[in-house]
Amino acid sequence: MIKVVRGNPTPEELAAALAVVQARAAATAVVSSGAALPAEDWSDPARIARRTYRAPGPRAWARTYWPA
């Protein structure tokens, strides 16, 4: 139940606020129904390094030089 504590919202403003609350509740329900990671897996390095990188090109050595 939602209660207006201050002000006098128009029906359009109240409908917009309720739409936001319903969308937020639906998004939370979708996220909470998914498989969440256990707390001990949050800092797992394998989770961070899931991206694959391209192989270096033939002149990759030239791009690694940083002049002093």
Secondary structure, DSSP 4 states (H G I P E B T S, - for coil): -----SS---HHHHHHHHHHHHHHHHHHHHHHHS-PPPGGGTT-HHHHT----PPP-TTHHHHT----
